[in-house]
Amino acid sequence: MTVFCPICGTPSVWAENRFRPFCSERCQMVDLGRWVQGDYRAPAEPVGEDAPTDPASQPAPERDDEP
């Protein structure tokens, strides 16, 4: 199966490529750099002003398996 690199568009064979879905280590590192720089973002709902921003400040969920 031939796939196209999401960074440069070069076709490569999926099964024989250890850098898949990228065509090379270079494109794999370019993608990683984009994640680190914040170029990619997952969509999320806006948080209201009254919502806590620190997850540690939220109460722990109750568990049924505790004695």
C-alpha positions in Angstrom: 0.0 0.0 0.0 1.4 3.4 -0.9 0.6 6.4 1.2 1.5 10.1 0.9 3.6 11.8 3.5 1.5 14.4 5.4 4.4 16.8 5.5 5.9 16.8 2.0 3.5 14.7 0.0 6.1 12.2 -1.1 4.6 8.7 -1.8 6.1 5.8 0.3 5.3 2.2 0.8 3.5 1.8 4.2 4.8 -1.7 5.2 8.4 -1.0 4.4 8.6 2.4 6.1 9.7 2.6 9.7 8.8 6.4 9.8 5.2 5.9 8.7 3.0 7.8 8.1 5.9 10.1 7.2 8.3 9.4 4.3 11.5 10.0 6.3 12.9 10.8 9.7 13.2 14.4 8.6 9.5 14.8 8.0 8.8 13.0 11.3 10.9 15.6 13.1 9.3 18.4 11.3 5.9 17.2 12.5 7.2 16.8 16.1 8.6 20.4 15.9 5.2 21.6 14.9 3.6 19.9 17.9 6.2 21.4 20.2 5.7 24.9 18.8 2.0 24.7 19.3 1.1 24.8 15.6 -1.4 21.9 16.1 -4.2 22.3 18.5 -7.1 20.1 19.4 -10.5 21.9 19.3 -12.1 22.4 22.7 -15.0 24.1 24.4 -14.1 27.5 25.9 -13.8 27.4 29.7 -15.9 29.8 31.7 -14.3 32.3 34.1 -15.6 30.5 37.1 -14.2 27.1 36.1 -11.0 26.1 38.0 -7.9 26.1 35.8 -5.9 23.8 38.1 -6.9 20.1 37.8 -5.5 19.5 41.3 -8.1 21.9 42.8 -11.0 19.7 41.6 -12.4 17.1 44.0 -11.4 13.5 43.3 -14.1 11.3 41.7 -15.8 8.9 44.1 -15.0 5.3 43.6 -17.3 2.3 44.3 -14.5 -0.2 44.8 -13.2 1.3 48.1 -14.0 -0.6 51.3 
